[in-house]
């Protein structure tokens, strides 16, 4: 950083009239960022405009402090749009810690899946004869795989192991991926439903303007409590549905495998010695009796 301040060096004052100020190149050097980055931040309204003296823009220590905050937030993984919202909340009097706590509750991962890194050859060995450009493209589109040259990263060891088990049991990989696409659509709808519930009944009643810090803290706690509830509801509901469906399918399978008890006919076949068609024996006796009575009546009339 240059020691020459951006004010008239011939001035007898030891400080500029507005405190220490920087030209844009000096500010960039002090913040450790390129000048083009500062201009971009100004375009995105992340950085307030400088004080103008003629055609010269002068930046204050507040600008430098803001740049350092932006840099720290970027290092923590925040996006520029998210940083803009945080800084806006800060300017409106919110405690940045409360805002960051709410953001953490919202964007924290909902799962603790372990990624798996492997080569393309290792992936192909897991699914012999089924890994090709189309299956890899499908897995990438679903968000399961990231391709880095001749290596890939699967987002979840558990899901990869489940897929391997299905394929080894005889389910084609293409069918597993097709089912995964349908599953993704269904879970997206479930997520939308839960988000609508939270936005309508939890966030909606909060003041529409200038949320207080205690409101943010309360909302953070509420979201933290709702996370496991939503996961348990989905997991429990799916488990019940699978139990019902599997039991129904197994009943049909066992019905075909288990022979009928006590020699009972299978599939509605007639018992041994019984006529294939016609009424039961009791009904047949009734018919014979009726016919004999009719013949007897006729002979009497004759």
Helices and strands as residue ranges (DSSP letters): E 21-22, H 24-31, H 35-43, E 51-53, E 56-60, H 61-75, H 80-91, H 96-107, E 116-119, H 120-126, H 133-141, E 145-148, E 151-154, H 157-168, H 173-198, I 199-203, H 213-257, G 261-263, H 281-301
